[in-house]
Amino acid sequence: MTDVRVALGERSYDVHVEAGALDRAGELLKPFAKRGRFVVVTDENVARDQWPRLSASLDATGIAHAIEILPAGESTKSWANLARVTDRLLEEGVERSDTVIALGGGVIGDLVGFAASMLKRGCNFVQVPTTLLAQVDSSVGGKTAINTKAGKNLIGAFYQPVHVLIDPTTLDTLGRREVGAGYAEVVKYGLIDDPAFFDWCEVNGPALLDGEAQAREHAIATSVAAKARIVGEDERETSGTRALLNLGHTFGHALEAETGFSDVLLHGEAVAAGMALAFRFSASLGLCPAADADRVTAHLRAAQLPATLREAHVDTTGAALVAHMLHDKKMEGGRLPFLLARGIGQTFLDKQVDLGAVERFLDSERAL
């Protein structure tokens, strides 16, 4: 059992990590049931696999609850489902002091968090992430959003939850591919500024992916602590510190856009390929030892994650991928900041990258 504090002054909250926590959710979340009730939003898959556990726990502690079940998948992060969720919350009479529970992966967490930020100018919400990607990344830090035709996460808000409840046993119902997609975000923390954790991943990653409980709990707790520290230093990406968490995402979002934000390429898989591209691009610029870029590529491949354009099911020009990048919400003055690396654990933000060089690099990557 681990508790990590996200220190944000009056918006501070705890992240509770405990195997079996979902079965004690009623007890653990009771302080947030101000009127003795919750409204839970989830998706069809999570409703089948995890809702019975949460519902039974809330029943056992006498907490009333309503549920809204959405379709599963990235396409759920839409205007239509945002309207559906807010309308349902209003129908349920949710007040600003009430708490909405986001039960699910990153899609549900992002959507419900955004809905909570708008409802009556802000109501409480709790993240109960059920995927590895959500547990180690998207449930912590308050980034909420929906997707639009123009790109991913372009409409959203910084809005912190009041609590995050993580139960690693929810991962037992997931397939190997989905756990692997979340593992990419675990590896990210080692590549940003913790080379010792990347060493740990190289040794223990296979056990984590195979379901070893201790490895999963250690990876989740370490990742959450790393993200909490970064968010505490730079909640809204004003100093540049939090931008480090976007390692792999600029390349990755372009790959997702090219594959239609579909199951062809899961978000975590896109991040994996994006991180490998970022390291190889850094090596091509003479910033990073080629051996480190090769090491990153080898580890991601060992985890059965894509590390090249071809492995990400993308076959298009560098110009087409750079065109996707131009919709990135991080654009500033016509320039797009990139996360590059001087080596494993030495990621930095570069705001002067020539997009022409990116385009030429991506064209050269098509042959791999």
TAKA-V61377 format. One record per helix or strand of 3 or more residues. SS is the DSSP state (helix for helix, strand for strand). FROM is the first residue (numbers start at 1). LEN is the number of residues. Records with the same first field share a line. If there is no record, write none. Layout:
# TAKA-V61377
SS: FROM-LEN  FROM-LEN
This chain:
# TAKA-V61377
strand: 2-5  13-5  37-7  64-7  99-6  124-6  143-6  151-8  163-4  338-4  347-4
helix: 9-3  21-12  44-6  51-10  74-3  79-13  106-16  132-7  168-6  176-18  195-15  213-21  242-5  249-10  267-18  290-13  318-8  355-11
